[in-house]
């Protein structure tokens, strides 16, 4: 299974690393769609992994792992003071925005995996 998912795993690591580097360099900026990109990197890049042959738990993992990683990154950035920018809806709700967008990424990611 790992061989088929290699491109998705690489895409997810690159997306997560890019978000972390950007957030550490400029904590006052908010990268609004970074959680969605991180959450969707694995499902989008892994769609060609013969998903009709994957069992349901593997599909759930592929669809959900990126959202969990995005939420954990957001919590880590908030905890270290590197998530200080404004939210799309105004105010300082960047962590809430990260969590909402991560959940949205999980929903879309699972829809992609189960649809293919």
C-alpha positions in Angstrom: 0.0 0.0 0.0 2.8 2.4 0.8 4.3 2.1 -2.6 1.0 3.2 -4.2 0.6 6.1 -1.8 4.2 7.4 -2.1 3.3 10.4 -4.3 0.5 11.4 -1.9 2.7 11.1 1.2 5.4 13.2 -0.5 2.8 15.8 -1.5 1.4 16.0 2.0 4.9 16.3 3.6 5.9 19.1 1.1 2.6 21.0 1.7 2.9 20.7 5.5 6.5 21.7 5.5 5.8 24.7 3.3 3.1 25.9 5.6 5.3 25.5 8.7 8.2 27.4 7.2 5.9 30.2 6.0 4.2 30.5 9.4 7.5 30.5 11.3 8.9 33.2 9.1 5.9 35.5 9.3 3.6 34.6 12.2 1.5 37.7 11.8 0.3 36.5 8.3 -2.4 34.0 8.0 -2.1 31.4 5.2 -5.9 30.8 5.1 -5.9 27.9 2.7 -2.8 26.1 3.9 -4.9 23.7 6.1 -7.1 22.8 3.1 -4.0 22.2 0.9 -2.4 20.0 3.6 -5.6 18.1 4.2 -6.2 17.4 0.5 -2.6 16.7 -0.6 -2.8 13.0 0.3 -6.2 12.2 -1.1 -5.7 14.2 -4.3 -2.2 12.8 -5.1 -3.4 9.3 -4.1 -6.5 9.1 -6.3 -4.7 7.0 -8.9 -3.7 4.4 -6.3 -6.3 1.9 -7.5 -8.7 3.0 -4.8 -11.3 0.4 -5.9 -8.8 -2.2 -4.5 -8.4 -0.5 -1.1 -10.3 -1.6 1.9 -12.6 0.9 3.7 -10.2 1.7 6.5 -7.5 2.5 4.1 -9.8 4.9 2.3 -10.8 6.5 5.6 -7.1 6.9 6.5 -6.3 8.5 3.1 -9.3 10.9 3.3 -8.7 11.9 7.0 -5.0 11.8 7.7 -4.2 15.1 6.1 -6.9 16.9 8.0 -5.6 15.5 11.3 -2.1 16.6 10.4 -3.3 20.1 9.4 -5.2 20.4 12.7 -2.1 19.3 14.7 0.1 21.8 12.8 -2.4 24.5 13.5 -2.5 23.7 17.2 1.3 23.6 17.3 1.7 26.9 15.6 -0.9 28.5 17.9 0.8 27.0 21.0 4.2 28.4 19.9 2.7 31.8 19.1 3.2 31.5 15.3 -0.5 31.7 14.3 -1.2 35.3 15.1 -2.8 36.6 11.9 -6.4 37.5 11.3 -9.1 35.0 10.2 -11.0 35.4 7.0 -14.1 36.5 9.0 -12.1 39.1 11.0 -10.7 39.1 14.4 -8.0 36.8 15.8 -9.7 33.5 15.2 -6.9 31.9 13.1 -6.9 28.7 15.1 -10.6 28.3 14.7 -10.2 28.9 11.0 -7.5 26.3 10.8 -9.7 23.7 12.6 -12.7 24.5 10.4 -10.7 24.4 7.2 -9.1 21.1 8.3 -12.5 19.6 8.9 -13.6 20.8 5.5 -10.5 19.2 4.0 -11.4 15.9 5.6 -14.9 16.0 4.2 -13.8 16.9 0.7 -10.9 14.4 0.9 -13.1 11.5 1.9 -15.6 12.4 -0.8 -12.7 12.3 -3.3 -11.4 9.0 -2.1 -14.8 7.3 -1.9 -15.9 8.7 -5.3 -12.9 7.3 -7.2 
